[in-house]
Amino acid sequence: MSLDERFKKAADNVQNLKSKPSNEDLLEIYALFKQGSVGDVNTDRPGMLDMKGKAKWDAWSGKKGLAQDAAKEQYIAKAQSLVDSIGLQ
């Protein structure tokens, strides 16, 4: 299976977890997904009233410089750890 196929399968698994992961895990998985699929952050940081948007932007920005393939590999590993600890529906 190619890296992109494994990345898509991991994303599907994350959508089908039995329960919602912790906010910390959600931010990590979001940042790795965005870095793996888009690359370095390419938008302005949300305004001060958008707390959720800022947290997501900051998490993604923290991955700046990480190669997309490396981000995909880390995403796949993180998704698998969530599947192992939470399980799938």
Biopython code that builds the backbone (N, CA, C, O; Angstrom):
import numpy as np
from Bio.PDB.StructureBuilder import StructureBuilder

atoms = [
    (1, "MET", "N", (0.847, -1.176, 0.000)),
    (1, "MET", "CA", (0.000, 0.000, 0.000)),
    (1, "MET", "C", (0.898, 1.248, 0.000)),
    (1, "MET", "O", (1.870, 1.320, 0.752)),
    (2, "SER", "N", (0.568, 2.206, -0.835)),
    (2, "SER", "CA", (1.388, 3.418, -0.934)),
    (2, "SER", "C", (1.198, 4.297, 0.307)),
    (2, "SER", "O", (0.270, 4.092, 1.089)),
    (3, "LEU", "N", (2.070, 5.254, 0.470)),
    (3, "LEU", "CA", (1.985, 6.182, 1.596)),
    (3, "LEU", "C", (0.656, 6.931, 1.572)),
    (3, "LEU", "O", (0.001, 7.068, 2.605)),
    (4, "ASP", "N", (0.258, 7.414, 0.402)),
    (4, "ASP", "CA", (-1.009, 8.155, 0.300)),
    (4, "ASP", "C", (-2.206, 7.272, 0.635)),
    (4, "ASP", "O", (-3.160, 7.739, 1.258)),
    (5, "GLU", "N", (-2.169, 6.014, 0.234)),
    (5, "GLU", "CA", (-3.259, 5.090, 0.565)),
    (5, "GLU", "C", (-3.318, 4.824, 2.066)),
    (5, "GLU", "O", (-4.397, 4.781, 2.657)),
    (6, "ARG", "N", (-2.146, 4.646, 2.677)),
    (6, "ARG", "CA", (-2.111, 4.426, 4.133)),
    (6, "ARG", "C", (-2.572, 5.678, 4.876)),
    (6, "ARG", "O", (-3.233, 5.577, 5.909)),
    (7, "PHE", "N", (-2.224, 6.864, 4.353)),
    (7, "PHE", "CA", (-2.636, 8.143, 4.947)),
    (7, "PHE", "C", (-4.152, 8.270, 4.893)),
    (7, "PHE", "O", (-4.773, 8.664, 5.880)),
    (8, "LYS", "N", (-4.753, 7.943, 3.759)),
    (8, "LYS", "CA", (-6.208, 8.026, 3.617)),
    (8, "LYS", "C", (-6.902, 7.023, 4.531)),
    (8, "LYS", "O", (-7.917, 7.344, 5.149)),
    (9, "LYS", "N", (-6.362, 5.819, 4.619)),
    (9, "LYS", "CA", (-6.951, 4.808, 5.499)),
    (9, "LYS", "C", (-6.870, 5.258, 6.952)),
    (9, "LYS", "O", (-7.815, 5.058, 7.716)),
    (10, "ALA", "N", (-5.753, 5.862, 7.340)),
    (10, "ALA", "CA", (-5.606, 6.359, 8.713)),
    (10, "ALA", "C", (-6.623, 7.468, 8.988)),
    (10, "ALA", "O", (-7.201, 7.525, 10.073)),
    (11, "ALA", "N", (-6.840, 8.347, 8.010)),
    (11, "ALA", "CA", (-7.822, 9.427, 8.167)),
    (11, "ALA", "C", (-9.224, 8.841, 8.317)),
    (11, "ALA", "O", (-10.013, 9.325, 9.129)),
    (12, "ASP", "N", (-9.538, 7.811, 7.548)),
    (12, "ASP", "CA", (-10.841, 7.149, 7.673)),
    (12, "ASP", "C", (-10.998, 6.532, 9.061)),
    (12, "ASP", "O", (-12.066, 6.621, 9.667)),
    (13, "ASN", "N", (-9.932, 5.908, 9.563)),
    (13, "ASN", "CA", (-9.978, 5.294, 10.898)),
    (13, "ASN", "C", (-10.220, 6.346, 11.979)),
    (13, "ASN", "O", (-10.978, 6.108, 12.920)),
    (14, "VAL", "N", (-9.581, 7.501, 11.848)),
    (14, "VAL", "CA", (-9.754, 8.569, 12.840)),
    (14, "VAL", "C", (-11.213, 9.024, 12.870)),
    (14, "VAL", "O", (-11.743, 9.341, 13.934)),
    (15, "GLN", "N", (-11.852, 9.055, 11.720)),
    (15, "GLN", "CA", (-13.261, 9.460, 11.657)),
    (15, "GLN", "C", (-14.190, 8.424, 12.291)),
    (15, "GLN", "O", (-15.332, 8.741, 12.624)),
    (16, "ASN", "N", (-13.710, 7.192, 12.462)),
    (16, "ASN", "CA", (-14.557, 6.109, 12.962)),
    (16, "ASN", "C", (-14.129, 5.592, 14.333)),
    (16, "ASN", "O", (-14.394, 4.436, 14.666)),
    (17, "LEU", "N", (-13.478, 6.425, 15.123)),
    (17, "LEU", "CA", (-13.101, 6.017, 16.472)),
    (17, "LEU", "C", (-14.356, 5.872, 17.327)),
    (17, "LEU", "O", (-15.357, 6.550, 17.095)),
    (18, "LYS", "N", (-14.293, 4.974, 18.327)),
    (18, "LYS", "CA", (-15.436, 4.723, 19.212)),
    (18, "LYS", "C", (-15.812, 5.969, 20.010)),
    (18, "LYS", "O", (-16.993, 6.241, 20.225)),
    (19, "SER", "N", (-14.812, 6.717, 20.445)),
    (19, "SER", "CA", (-15.077, 7.932, 21.221)),
    (19, "SER", "C", (-14.100, 9.023, 20.790)),
    (19, "SER", "O", (-13.111, 8.767, 20.104)),
    (20, "LYS", "N", (-14.408, 10.237, 21.212)),
    (20, "LYS", "CA", (-13.599, 11.389, 20.825)),
    (20, "LYS", "C", (-12.276, 11.388, 21.602)),
    (20, "LYS", "O", (-12.280, 11.233, 22.823)),
    (21, "PRO", "N", (-11.153, 11.557, 20.910)),
    (21, "PRO", "CA", (-9.855, 11.647, 21.595)),
    (21, "PRO", "C", (-9.761, 12.932, 22.429)),
    (21, "PRO", "O", (-10.615, 13.812, 22.325)),
    (22, "SER", "N", (-8.733, 13.026, 23.240)),
    (22, "SER", "CA", (-8.504, 14.227, 24.041)),
    (22, "SER", "C", (-8.232, 15.421, 23.122)),
    (22, "SER", "O", (-7.855, 15.248, 21.963)),
    (23, "ASN", "N", (-8.422, 16.608, 23.641)),
    (23, "ASN", "CA", (-8.147, 17.812, 22.847)),
    (23, "ASN", "C", (-6.701, 17.842, 22.374)),
    (23, "ASN", "O", (-6.421, 18.249, 21.246)),
    (24, "GLU", "N", (-5.785, 17.413, 23.231)),
    (24, "GLU", "CA", (-4.360, 17.372, 22.857)),
    (24, "GLU", "C", (-4.145, 16.442, 21.668)),
    (24, "GLU", "O", (-3.438, 16.789, 20.721)),
    (25, "ASP", "N", (-4.755, 15.262, 21.718)),
    (25, "ASP", "CA", (-4.635, 14.315, 20.605)),
    (25, "ASP", "C", (-5.295, 14.862, 19.341)),
    (25, "ASP", "O", (-4.771, 14.701, 18.239)),
    (26, "LEU", "N", (-6.453, 15.511, 19.509)),
    (26, "LEU", "CA", (-7.136, 16.089, 18.349)),
    (26, "LEU", "C", (-6.282, 17.162, 17.671)),
    (26, "LEU", "O", (-6.210, 17.214, 16.443)),
    (27, "LEU", "N", (-5.642, 18.012, 18.463)),
    (27, "LEU", "CA", (-4.788, 19.055, 17.884)),
    (27, "LEU", "C", (-3.592, 18.450, 17.163)),
    (27, "LEU", "O", (-3.211, 18.910, 16.087)),
    (28, "GLU", "N", (-3.001, 17.419, 17.757)),
    (28, "GLU", "CA", (-1.844, 16.759, 17.143)),
    (28, "GLU", "C", (-2.238, 16.105, 15.821)),
    (28, "GLU", "O", (-1.537, 16.243, 14.819)),
    (29, "ILE", "N", (-3.356, 15.398, 15.824)),
    (29, "ILE", "CA", (-3.790, 14.707, 14.612)),
    (29, "ILE", "C", (-4.173, 15.724, 13.536)),
    (29, "ILE", "O", (-3.902, 15.509, 12.354)),
    (30, "TYR", "N", (-4.796, 16.820, 13.938)),
    (30, "TYR", "CA", (-5.162, 17.891, 12.998)),
    (30, "TYR", "C", (-3.907, 18.486, 12.361)),
    (30, "TYR", "O", (-3.822, 18.632, 11.142)),
    (31, "ALA", "N", (-2.940, 18.826, 13.206)),
    (31, "ALA", "CA", (-1.716, 19.465, 12.705)),
    (31, "ALA", "C", (-0.967, 18.546, 11.747)),
    (31, "ALA", "O", (-0.488, 18.993, 10.706)),
    (32, "LEU", "N", (-0.865, 17.278, 12.088)),
    (32, "LEU", "CA", (-0.160, 16.334, 11.208)),
    (32, "LEU", "C", (-0.920, 16.123, 9.904)),
    (32, "LEU", "O", (-0.312, 16.003, 8.841)),
    (33, "PHE", "N", (-2.256, 16.076, 9.984)),
    (33, "PHE", "CA", (-3.048, 15.922, 8.764)),
    (33, "PHE", "C", (-2.850, 17.118, 7.836)),
    (33, "PHE", "O", (-2.602, 16.948, 6.642)),
    (34, "LYS", "N", (-2.959, 18.326, 8.387)),
    (34, "LYS", "CA", (-2.803, 19.535, 7.572)),
    (34, "LYS", "C", (-1.390, 19.620, 6.988)),
    (34, "LYS", "O", (-1.223, 19.950, 5.814)),
    (35, "GLN", "N", (-0.384, 19.325, 7.795)),
    (35, "GLN", "CA", (0.998, 19.391, 7.313)),
    (35, "GLN", "C", (1.221, 18.342, 6.228)),
    (35, "GLN", "O", (1.912, 18.599, 5.242)),
    (36, "GLY", "N", (0.634, 17.161, 6.410)),
    (36, "GLY", "CA", (0.799, 16.092, 5.427)),
    (36, "GLY", "C", (0.040, 16.346, 4.136)),
    (36, "GLY", "O", (0.495, 15.952, 3.062)),
    (37, "SER", "N", (-1.117, 17.001, 4.227)),
    (37, "SER", "CA", (-1.923, 17.197, 3.027)),
    (37, "SER", "C", (-1.706, 18.551, 2.357)),
    (37, "SER", "O", (-1.835, 18.654, 1.138)),
    (38, "VAL", "N", (-1.381, 19.588, 3.122)),
    (38, "VAL", "CA", (-1.221, 20.938, 2.565)),
    (38, "VAL", "C", (0.236, 21.398, 2.582)),
    (38, "VAL", "O", (0.695, 22.052, 1.646)),
    (39, "GLY", "N", (0.953, 21.058, 3.634)),
    (39, "GLY", "CA", (2.317, 21.564, 3.820)),
    (39, "GLY", "C", (2.298, 22.638, 4.892)),
    (39, "GLY", "O", (1.398, 22.670, 5.731)),
    (40, "ASP", "N", (3.292, 23.519, 4.866)),
    (40, "ASP", "CA", (3.388, 24.569, 5.881)),
    (40, "ASP", "C", (2.133, 25.435, 5.901)),
    (40, "ASP", "O", (1.483, 25.641, 4.876)),
    (41, "VAL", "N", (1.811, 25.932, 7.083)),
    (41, "VAL", "CA", (0.629, 26.773, 7.261)),
    (41, "VAL", "C", (0.649, 27.912, 6.240)),
    (41, "VAL", "O", (1.673, 28.562, 6.032)),
    (42, "ASN", "N", (-0.516, 28.137, 5.605)),
    (42, "ASN", "CA", (-0.569, 29.100, 4.508)),
    (42, "ASN", "C", (-1.707, 30.113, 4.685)),
    (42, "ASN", "O", (-2.156, 30.732, 3.721)),
    (43, "THR", "N", (-2.160, 30.268, 5.924)),
    (43, "THR", "CA", (-3.239, 31.210, 6.215)),
    (43, "THR", "C", (-2.813, 32.110, 7.368)),
    (43, "THR", "O", (-1.866, 31.805, 8.093)),
    (44, "ASP", "N", (-3.519, 33.213, 7.527)),
    (44, "ASP", "CA", (-3.257, 34.093, 8.659)),
    (44, "ASP", "C", (-3.820, 33.464, 9.923)),
    (44, "ASP", "O", (-4.778, 32.692, 9.879)),
    (45, "ARG", "N", (-3.201, 33.811, 11.062)),
    (45, "ARG", "CA", (-3.675, 33.322, 12.350)),
    (45, "ARG", "C", (-5.046, 33.941, 12.637)),
    (45, "ARG", "O", (-5.234, 35.143, 12.455)),
    (46, "PRO", "N", (-6.006, 33.116, 13.086)),
    (46, "PRO", "CA", (-7.344, 33.648, 13.392)),
    (46, "PRO", "C", (-7.298, 34.722, 14.473)),
    (46, "PRO", "O", (-6.330, 34.826, 15.226)),
    (47, "GLY", "N", (-8.352, 35.509, 14.534)),
    (47, "GLY", "CA", (-8.446, 36.598, 15.495)),
    (47, "GLY", "C", (-8.567, 36.119, 16.930)),
    (47, "GLY", "O", (-8.739, 34.929, 17.195)),
    (48, "MET", "N", (-8.474, 37.071, 17.852)),
    (48, "MET", "CA", (-8.404, 36.735, 19.272)),
    (48, "MET", "C", (-9.675, 36.074, 19.812)),
    (48, "MET", "O", (-9.609, 35.388, 20.832)),
    (49, "LEU", "N", (-10.800, 36.252, 19.176)),
    (49, "LEU", "CA", (-12.037, 35.661, 19.678)),
    (49, "LEU", "C", (-12.251, 34.226, 19.202)),
    (49, "LEU", "O", (-13.120, 33.526, 19.721)),
    (50, "ASP", "N", (-11.481, 33.793, 18.239)),
    (50, "ASP", "CA", (-11.593, 32.426, 17.709)),
    (50, "ASP", "C", (-10.573, 31.531, 18.415)),
    (50, "ASP", "O", (-9.514, 31.227, 17.866)),
    (51, "MET", "N", (-10.902, 31.120, 19.628)),
    (51, "MET", "CA", (-9.962, 30.336, 20.436)),
    (51, "MET", "C", (-9.652, 28.970, 19.806)),
    (51, "MET", "O", (-8.501, 28.535, 19.768)),
    (52, "LYS", "N", (-10.695, 28.312, 19.318)),
    (52, "LYS", "CA", (-10.505, 26.995, 18.704)),
    (52, "LYS", "C", (-9.659, 27.125, 17.437)),
    (52, "LYS", "O", (-8.736, 26.340, 17.217)),
    (53, "GLY", "N", (-9.977, 28.111, 16.614)),
    (53, "GLY", "CA", (-9.221, 28.328, 15.380)),
    (53, "GLY", "C", (-7.760, 28.648, 15.646)),
    (53, "GLY", "O", (-6.872, 28.175, 14.937)),
    (54, "LYS", "N", (-7.515, 29.458, 16.680)),
    (54, "LYS", "CA", (-6.127, 29.791, 17.030)),
    (54, "LYS", "C", (-5.367, 28.560, 17.510)),
    (54, "LYS", "O", (-4.203, 28.369, 17.157)),
    (55, "ALA", "N", (-6.023, 27.725, 18.315)),
    (55, "ALA", "CA", (-5.361, 26.513, 18.813)),
    (55, "ALA", "C", (-4.998, 25.587, 17.651)),
    (55, "ALA", "O", (-3.905, 25.022, 17.617)),
    (56, "LYS", "N", (-5.914, 25.438, 16.710)),
    (56, "LYS", "CA", (-5.648, 24.596, 15.551)),
    (56, "LYS", "C", (-4.534, 25.192, 14.688)),
    (56, "LYS", "O", (-3.644, 24.475, 14.228)),
    (57, "TRP", "N", (-4.590, 26.500, 14.473)),
    (57, "TRP", "CA", (-3.571, 27.173, 13.658)),
    (57, "TRP", "C", (-2.200, 27.040, 14.325)),
    (57, "TRP", "O", (-1.207, 26.750, 13.657)),
    (58, "ASP", "N", (-2.150, 27.254, 15.642)),
    (58, "ASP", "CA", (-0.882, 27.155, 16.368)),
    (58, "ASP", "C", (-0.306, 25.739, 16.299)),
    (58, "ASP", "O", (0.901, 25.560, 16.140)),
    (59, "ALA", "N", (-1.175, 24.742, 16.417)),
    (59, "ALA", "CA", (-0.714, 23.351, 16.329)),
    (59, "ALA", "C", (-0.135, 23.068, 14.951)),
    (59, "ALA", "O", (0.927, 22.456, 14.829)),
    (60, "TRP", "N", (-0.841, 23.520, 13.903)),
    (60, "TRP", "CA", (-0.348, 23.314, 12.537)),
    (60, "TRP", "C", (0.937, 24.087, 12.314)),
    (60, "TRP", "O", (1.883, 23.559, 11.728)),
    (61, "SER", "N", (0.988, 25.324, 12.768)),
    (61, "SER", "CA", (2.185, 26.149, 12.606)),
    (61, "SER", "C", (3.392, 25.510, 13.300)),
    (61, "SER", "O", (4.530, 25.679, 12.862)),
    (62, "GLY", "N", (3.134, 24.783, 14.378)),
    (62, "GLY", "CA", (4.209, 24.101, 15.099)),
    (62, "GLY", "C", (4.877, 23.004, 14.289)),
    (62, "GLY", "O", (5.966, 22.551, 14.640)),
    (63, "LYS", "N", (4.248, 22.578, 13.226)),
    (63, "LYS", "CA", (4.812, 21.541, 12.345)),
    (63, "LYS", "C", (5.548, 22.145, 11.153)),
    (63, "LYS", "O", (6.011, 21.419, 10.273)),
    (64, "LYS", "N", (5.655, 23.461, 11.124)),
    (64, "LYS", "CA", (6.295, 24.149, 10.002)),
    (64, "LYS", "C", (7.690, 23.575, 9.741)),
    (64, "LYS", "O", (8.490, 23.392, 10.658)),
    (65, "GLY", "N", (7.953, 23.301, 8.468)),
    (65, "GLY", "CA", (9.255, 22.770, 8.074)),
    (65, "GLY", "C", (9.304, 21.250, 8.014)),
    (65, "GLY", "O", (10.236, 20.682, 7.445)),
    (66, "LEU", "N", (8.307, 20.585, 8.597)),
    (66, "LEU", "CA", (8.243, 19.128, 8.549)),
    (66, "LEU", "C", (7.825, 18.709, 7.138)),
    (66, "LEU", "O", (6.821, 19.190, 6.614)),
    (67, "ALA", "N", (8.590, 17.822, 6.538)),
    (67, "ALA", "CA", (8.278, 17.359, 5.183)),
    (67, "ALA", "C", (6.914, 16.683, 5.163)),
    (67, "ALA", "O", (6.526, 16.025, 6.129)),
    (68, "GLN", "N", (6.188, 16.848, 4.059)),
    (68, "GLN", "CA", (4.844, 16.281, 3.963)),
    (68, "GLN", "C", (4.847, 14.762, 4.141)),
    (68, "GLN", "O", (3.971, 14.223, 4.817)),
    (69, "ASP", "N", (5.805, 14.072, 3.553)),
    (69, "ASP", "CA", (5.856, 12.615, 3.708)),
    (69, "ASP", "C", (6.123, 12.229, 5.164)),
    (69, "ASP", "O", (5.541, 11.265, 5.663)),
    (70, "ALA", "N", (6.992, 12.968, 5.845)),
    (70, "ALA", "CA", (7.269, 12.700, 7.256)),
    (70, "ALA", "C", (6.025, 12.962, 8.100)),
    (70, "ALA", "O", (5.735, 12.210, 9.030)),
    (71, "ALA", "N", (5.289, 14.026, 7.777)),
    (71, "ALA", "CA", (4.048, 14.332, 8.493)),
    (71, "ALA", "C", (3.018, 13.224, 8.276)),
    (71, "ALA", "O", (2.296, 12.853, 9.202)),
    (72, "LYS", "N", (2.951, 12.702, 7.058)),
    (72, "LYS", "CA", (2.018, 11.607, 6.773)),
    (72, "LYS", "C", (2.371, 10.373, 7.594)),
    (72, "LYS", "O", (1.490, 9.723, 8.158)),
    (73, "GLU", "N", (3.657, 10.054, 7.658)),
    (73, "GLU", "CA", (4.104, 8.890, 8.445)),
    (73, "GLU", "C", (3.754, 9.077, 9.922)),
    (73, "GLU", "O", (3.279, 8.146, 10.571)),
    (74, "GLN", "N", (3.991, 10.287, 10.454)),
    (74, "GLN", "CA", (3.667, 10.565, 11.851)),
    (74, "GLN", "C", (2.162, 10.513, 12.080)),
    (74, "GLN", "O", (1.708, 10.035, 13.120)),
    (75, "TYR", "N", (1.392, 10.999, 11.121)),
    (75, "TYR", "CA", (-0.063, 10.953, 11.213)),
    (75, "TYR", "C", (-0.543, 9.507, 11.277)),
    (75, "TYR", "O", (-1.383, 9.160, 12.108)),
    (76, "ILE", "N", (-0.010, 8.674, 10.403)),
    (76, "ILE", "CA", (-0.395, 7.261, 10.363)),
    (76, "ILE", "C", (-0.090, 6.598, 11.699)),
    (76, "ILE", "O", (-0.910, 5.840, 12.218)),
    (77, "ALA", "N", (1.081, 6.878, 12.258)),
    (77, "ALA", "CA", (1.465, 6.298, 13.545)),
    (77, "ALA", "C", (0.550, 6.797, 14.671)),
    (77, "ALA", "O", (0.124, 6.011, 15.517)),
    (78, "LYS", "N", (0.251, 8.090, 14.682)),
    (78, "LYS", "CA", (-0.621, 8.668, 15.715)),
    (78, "LYS", "C", (-2.034, 8.098, 15.584)),
    (78, "LYS", "O", (-2.656, 7.752, 16.588)),
    (79, "ALA", "N", (-2.538, 8.000, 14.363)),
    (79, "ALA", "CA", (-3.868, 7.433, 14.144)),
    (79, "ALA", "C", (-3.925, 5.995, 14.636)),
    (79, "ALA", "O", (-4.910, 5.584, 15.251)),
    (80, "GLN", "N", (-2.875, 5.231, 14.369)),
    (80, "GLN", "CA", (-2.853, 3.830, 14.817)),
    (80, "GLN", "C", (-2.828, 3.745, 16.346)),
    (80, "GLN", "O", (-3.461, 2.863, 16.927)),
    (81, "SER", "N", (-2.104, 4.655, 16.998)),
    (81, "SER", "CA", (-2.076, 4.641, 18.460)),
    (81, "SER", "C", (-3.456, 4.976, 19.029)),
    (81, "SER", "O", (-3.852, 4.435, 20.061)),
    (82, "LEU", "N", (-4.192, 5.872, 18.352)),
    (82, "LEU", "CA", (-5.553, 6.202, 18.795)),
    (82, "LEU", "C", (-6.487, 5.008, 18.586)),
    (82, "LEU", "O", (-7.324, 4.721, 19.442)),
    (83, "VAL", "N", (-6.351, 4.316, 17.461)),
    (83, "VAL", "CA", (-7.164, 3.134, 17.189)),
    (83, "VAL", "C", (-6.878, 2.072, 18.250)),
    (83, "VAL", "O", (-7.797, 1.429, 18.757)),
    (84, "ASP", "N", (-5.593, 1.894, 18.583)),
    (84, "ASP", "CA", (-5.206, 0.888, 19.570)),
    (84, "ASP", "C", (-5.770, 1.218, 20.955)),
    (84, "ASP", "O", (-6.179, 0.317, 21.686)),
    (85, "SER", "N", (-5.793, 2.500, 21.316)),
    (85, "SER", "CA", (-6.240, 2.865, 22.664)),
    (85, "SER", "C", (-7.756, 3.085, 22.761)),
    (85, "SER", "O", (-8.340, 2.838, 23.816)),
    (86, "ILE", "N", (-8.393, 3.536, 21.698)),
    (86, "ILE", "CA", (-9.828, 3.857, 21.725)),
    (86, "ILE", "C", (-10.658, 2.795, 21.022)),
    (86, "ILE", "O", (-11.734, 2.431, 21.497)),
    (87, "GLY", "N", (-10.175, 2.304, 19.913)),
    (87, "GLY", "CA", (-10.902, 1.321, 19.126)),
    (87, "GLY", "C", (-11.772, 1.981, 18.059)),
    (87, "GLY", "O", (-12.021, 3.186, 18.093)),
    (88, "LEU", "N", (-12.222, 1.165, 17.119)),
    (88, "LEU", "CA", (-13.084, 1.651, 16.034)),
    (88, "LEU", "C", (-14.529, 1.273, 16.307)),
    (88, "LEU", "O", (-14.812, 0.316, 17.028)),
    (89, "GLN", "N", (-15.435, 2.036, 15.723)),
    (89, "GLN", "CA", (-16.867, 1.753, 15.865)),
    (89, "GLN", "C", (-17.225, 0.431, 15.234)),
    (89, "GLN", "O", (-18.388, 0.030, 15.259)),
]
sb = StructureBuilder()
sb.init_structure("model")
sb.init_model(0)
sb.init_chain("A")
sb.init_seg("    ")
for serial, (resi, resn, name, xyz) in enumerate(atoms, 1):
    if name == "N":
        sb.init_residue(resn, " ", resi, " ")
    sb.init_atom(name, np.array(xyz, "f"), 0.0, 1.0, " ", f" {name:<3s}", serial, name[0])
structure = sb.get_structure()
